[in-house]
Amino acid sequence: MSNIYIAGIAMTVFGRHFERSIDDLAGEALRGALQDAGCGTSAIGSAFYAGITNGALQGQASIPGQVVFSKIGIGGIPVFNVENACASGSTAVHLAVQQLRAGACDVALALGAEKMNVADKAKSFALFEAGWDVSRVEENFATLARLGDGIVPPPGSESDRPYSRFMKIYAAMCRHHMKTYGTTQRQIAAVSAKNHQHSVHNPHSQFRQAFTVDEVLAAPPISYPITLPMCAPISDGAAAAILCTEEGLKRIGADRSRCIRIAASVIRSFTHRSVDEPHRGIGRLAALQAYEQAGLGPQDMDVAEVHDASAMGEIIQAENLGLVPFGEGGPAAERGDFTLGGRIPINTSGGLESKGHPLGATGIGQLYELVTQLRGEAGVRQVAGARHAIQENGGGLQGVEEAALAVHILSKP
């Protein structure tokens, strides 16, 4: 397959941007990516727009990409609207890769943008209720909540505030991992503390406050064993990437020393598996496919960004990616293996828990961190000598896992 490169990439600060429009955020990300690539909008042959909130929160149920792009200087080229739940941004990148490999163009844009903080917070939480089969909501919830059976939450460990029901599902998945492998709440808190500490050095993060493990454990409870700092927030933000073939790089005159090769790009959908068959899970299968595509293995990865909508997600995905064996994610986190300076640093950006989670922009934001690492431009949070990086980004729920999941492997040429 022909080589595809990220020639330019940028993101806004993720956070609560009440005063800014979705077009404003998207425009900032686009301008940053174009400047990074050293080209203008006229160089772009195709564009992929990832967004979930446009219809539900802004009323733009159709053609959100065409509308947003028309306001930020892009028109007249093919525009594709991408919705794949929280994996939408990564899916946009994957589709841009396929477009380039097919020879439809030599420069493509993937951009994700969300404006999730609105006056009616219930509308924002309702978005997550659409991320599974809405014709079977109660059945879905009952099935997934039962994963936590066998561990009784301690008194005072359940919040009475109106959070998304997905947090109770994440908590049930935590408890299943705890009873299956002996994972402890303290190990999960170690992931959260580590990510909040990483985020202190990331100027694009929504939160930049460090927490100790004990402070994470003492924080307001959500649903046992999850406490507030273990959860991703509601976020606004945008991220954009300019992807090129070899011919595209030559045409725009890109600085080859800063172009990062996409060694693998994989999207998979859920499998009809039992919760006790992790080796058949979507994350494991996508990772194996990506490693084969890249001609690399987990032992070659120097840094990773994974989907930690809750801290438990990092443990599960580190195991799925083969960075540690199944059941070893908790002890590895507690030892510091996933911390900067550890054996395999994960979520050097601060992860979704700290950097933020503006749904359609999230996956491209993860890739921004990994490109920054492979360019050696991450400053205090730099992983020394990083040459290969892996990203995992999931979205929605079907069965006992994500409905859609993306894995990308990036390599320094």
N, C-alpha and C positions, 0 to 999 in steps of 0.2 A: 504494500500500500504506500502511496505517496506520503511524504512527510508533511505534517501540518504544524504550524507554529502559532503561539500567542505572541504577536508582535507588540501589542499595546493592551494595557489593562488598567482600570482605575475603579475606585469606589468612593462614595460619599462617607462621611461619618454616619454610622448607624445610630439611631436614637429616636427621640420624640421631637419631631419637627413640625409643631402645630402651625407655624407661620409660613411653611413652605408647601408648594403644590407638588404633585407627582411629576409634572412636566419639568419643574425647576430641578428636582432631584435627578431625574433622568438626564437632563441637559448637562448638569455638572459631571456626571459619570461619563457621558459620551465625550465631552470636551477633554476630560482627563485622559481617556483611552486614546483618542486621536492624537493628542499631544505626545503621549508616551510612544505611539507607533510612528510618529513623524509624518502623518498624512492628513488629508482633509476628508470631508464627507463624500466628495466626488469619487474617491477611490473604492468605496464600498459597493459591492455587487449584489449582496443579499443581506437582509436583516431579520433577526429573530428576537421577538419581544416576549419576555416572561413576566407575567403578572397575574395575580389572583384577586386583588382587591378592587380593581377598576370597576367591575360590575356591581359588586355587593356594597361597596362603600362610596364610590364616586358616581354610580349610575351608568357607567360606560360599559354596558354588557357585551357589546360587539365592537369589533375593530379597534381595540385599545392601542395596539401597536401603531397602526396607521395614524390614529389621532395624536398620540404622544410624539411620534417621530415627526409629524407634520409641524409641530411646534418647536422642534429643536434642530431643524435643518436637514431632515432626511425625507426624500420623496422620489417617486418615479421608479423605484427599484422594487423587486419582490419583497414583501413583508409577511412574515409568518407569526401568528400568535400562538404562544405555547402555554398550556396549562397542564401541569403534572404535580399538583399540590406543592409541597415544600421542595420537591426536586425539580421545579420548573426551570430555574436558572441553569442548572447542570444539563437539563434536557435541551435547552436552547443551544448550549455549547455543543452538545453531541450532534444535534441536527445541523449546526453550522459546519462541523467537521465532515459530515456526510455530504453536504452540499459542495464543499470544496473538493472532496475526493471524487465526486461525480463529475467534476469539471464544469459545473454550472457557473462558477465565478472563481476568482483567485483571491479575493478579499471579502470576508464576511464579518458581520457584527452580531454579537449576542449581548443583549441588554436586559437586565431585570430591574424592576422598580416597584415599590409598594409604598402606600400611604395608609398605614394601619391605625394610627392614633387619631381617632375622631371623637367628637363630643359624646356620642352614644357608645360607650365601651362594650355594651352587650352585642352590638353589631360585629365588633372585632372578634369577640369570643365565638360568635355564631359561625364565623368562617371555618373554624376547625371542625364543626359538626358536619360540614359538607365533605370532609376528607375520608368518608367511608360510605358503605352502601346505605343510603338514606331510607331505603324501603325496609331496612332490617335493623334500625338503630338500637332498639331495646335488646334484641337478640345479640347483636354485635357486642354491646356493652356488657351484658351478662356473661357472655363467653369469655371475653378478655378479662373482666374483673375476677373471674374464678381462678385465673392464673395465680392470684395472691393467696388463695386458700391455704391454710396450714400455718400461717404466721399471723398472730393476732396483734394489731397495732396497739402500742402502749397508750395509756390514757393521755389525752392532751396532744396527740400526734396527728390529729385530723383538723383541718381548718374548716370553719363554718362560712367562709367567704365564698362568693360565687365564681370560682375558677372554672376553666374548661374541664369537661369530664375526661379529656384526654390525659390530664394529670393523674387522675385516679387509675387510668389504664397504665400509664408509665410506672406508677407505684406498684401495681399488680405485677408488672414485668420485673421490677426490682425484686419483689418478694419471691417470685419464682426462681430468679437467679440465686437469691440468698439461700433458699431451701435446697436447691439443686447442687450448688457448688460451695456453699459456706461463705459466700460474699457477705461482708458486714456493712452496716450503715456507715461506719467510720471510713471504710475503703471508698465508698461512694462519695463521702464528704471530701476525701483527699483529692478526688478528681475535680470537684468544684473549687476547692481552695487553690489548687494548682492553676486552673483556668483563670480565676479572678486575679491571681498573682501575675500570670502572663499578660493579662489585658492592661495592666498598669503601664506597660511600655508600648501599647498600641494606640496611636493617636486617632484611629478610626473606630475605636470601641465605644459602645454605648455606655458601659460602666468601666471605670478605671480605679476601682477601690479594691485593695487586697483584703483577703479574709484568711484566717487560720482555719485549720480543720475544726477546732473547738468552736470557733465563731459560726461556722457553717452549721454545725450540729445544734447550736443554741438559737439559731435563727427561727423566725416564725414558721410553723409547720404548714405544709400543703396537704400531703397525704403520705403516710408512713411508707417508706423511710425518707421521703423527699421533703426538704425544707426549701424556703424561698430562694436562697442563692444557687440552689441546684437546678433552677428552671430558667429557660430562655424567656426573655421579656417580649412584650409587644413592641415592634420596631418599625420605623420608617427608614427608607434608604434606597439607594440604587447602586448598581455595579455594571460595568460594561467591559467587553473584551473584543479586540480586533484580532481575528484569526486569518492566517495567510498560508497559501501554498508557497513552494519555492519561487514560483514565477511571481506571485503576489509580493513577496519580500523584495524581489529585484525591482518590481515596478514602482513600489513606494519608496525605495531606497532605505529600507529599514536597517537599523544598527544590528547586525547579526550577533554581536556579542551579548545583546540583551534579549534576544528572541529565544523563547523556551519551547521545546518540542513537546507536542502531545503524543506520548508514546502509546497510550491506550485510552479509549473512550468507550464505555460500556453502559448500556441501560438495560435493566431487566425488570420484569413484573413478578408479583408474588407467586409463590408455589402453594399447592394444596398439601401442606405438610403438618405433622404433629409438632407441638411446641418442644417435644423431647427429641427432635431430629435437627439440631442446629447445623449439622453438616450439609443439610439439604436447603438451608435458608437462602433467601434472596441475596443477602450480603455476602455470604461465603461463595455462592456460585458466581456472582458478579466479580468478586475479587479474583477468583481462579481464572475466569475468562480474561480479565484485564492483565494479569501476570503473563498469561500465555501470549496475549497480543503484544505485550511489550518485550517479551523475552527476558523478563526479570522475575524475581521472587520477593517474598516479604523481607528476606534477609538483606535485600539491596536497598530498601527504603530508608531514607535518612530523616524524613519528617512527614507528618500526616496531619490532615484536617478532616475531622469526622463530625457527623451530625449528632450533636449533644443537646437536643431539645430539653432533655433532662440529663443530669450527670451520668446516669446509668447507661445512656446511649453510648457514651465514649467507651465504657467497659465492654459492652456488647459488640460494638463495631471494631474495636481493637482485636477482639477474638475472631470475628468474622473475616477480617483482613489477614489473619494469620500472623499478626505482629506478636501475639502471645497465644498459647494453646487455650482451648475452651476451658473456662473455669479459672484461668490464671490472671484475668484482667484486674480483678480487685486487688490481689496481693501485689501485682506489678505497679499499680497506681500508688499503693501505700508505700512501696519501696522507693518511689520517685523515678521509676523507669520512663514515665511519660512526660517528665518535667524537662525543661531546658537544661541541658547538661547530662540528661539521663540517656538510657540506651536507645530509645526511640521517641523523641519529643512529639507529642500530639497536641494539637490545638494551641500552637504558639501564638495565635492571634487572640486567644482568650475564649475561642469557641463560641457557639451560639449563646451559651449562658452569660457571657460577658460582652462579647462583640456585638451581639444582637441578632435578631432573626426576622428580617423583612422578607419572608417567604420567597418570592420569586427572585430576589436579589441574593439570597443566601449562598447558593452554590457558586455563583461567580465571585462573591466575596471570599469564599474559601480558596478559590483558585488564585485570587489576588494575593493572598497571604503566601501561597506556595510559590508563585512566580517571584515574589519579593525575596523569599528565602533562597531560591535557586540562583537569583541574580546576585546574591550576597549583599542585599540592601536593607536587611531587617534591623540593623542597628543593635540595640541591647538584646533583642530577642532572636538574634541571628543564630542559626544552627551551623556550627563550623563545618566547612567542607561539604555542604549539602549538594548532592548531584541528582538524586532521584526522590520524588515526592508522590504521595498518594492521597487522593481525596475521595470521601464517601459522603453521599447526600441522599437522604430518603424522603419520601413523601406519601402521605395518606396511610390508611390501614386496610388490609384485607386479610382474612384468615387470622393468623397470629403474627403477622409481620407487615412490613411496609408494602403498600400497593405498587410503588415505583421506587427504584433505587439506581443511582448513578455511581460509577467509580471511574475516576480519571487518574492516570499516571503521567506525571510530567518529568521530563529529563532535561538536564543542562547539556547542550550540544558539545 
